[in-house]
């Protein structure tokens, strides 16, 4: 199936590793032009080298997505370089140690909300400001299956992921007749560096249902999330607006 993504300009935040990099590889194979934003300069350089080896046209930018000035400047650079932005995949996110709510620090709350929720809002805002006047574009936000469930010990993370669904639905209604679409992707447990780091935390709620694994019997692969993201980015999903596509191996079906 031709996804009609060749020569499209794609912004990917958190694109140097994990789900973001898997999506960058998938877009590269479709012939898209890539702008990769990430906070880690070393990983950005490695990602750029790997993507260029696939024949992709790539620009990279070291960006803290919680910083409005940095986000706006990075998007302006992409527009100047590529002549526009067709797809925004807002994927940057962080976790925090598992702690009961009464032990959660204000610092943990502020850090997670700043990156995971404010960061999504800032990127969506920058992309909509560009896409709305052009009457075209697709935006995909990474949330999580915990946007539809509780996860004991993860109040800041879970709150941020619930909020992303709210942003996605609300902006979708604002854009419904503009030709600009916005949706979200909700992975479950995926083999990524973030997932591995979560496993290092001391878990005060090890018996919680959400810790019990997936009905499918395995963690997901980043490439499996990329397949879903590319579909949402493409004209093949033109009737999909304001939705959150859950890709979690059946966990929420329980």
PyMOL commands that set and color helices and strands:
alter all, ss='L'
color gray80, all
select helices_A, chain A and resi 18-29+41-53+68-82+101-103+106-134+145-148+155-175+193-198+209-211+222-233+235-237+251-253
alter helices_A, ss='H'
color red, helices_A
select strands_A, chain A and resi 9-13+33-38+58-62+87-90+137-142+180-187+244-247
alter strands_A, ss='S'
color yellow, strands_A
deselect
rebuild
show_as cartoon
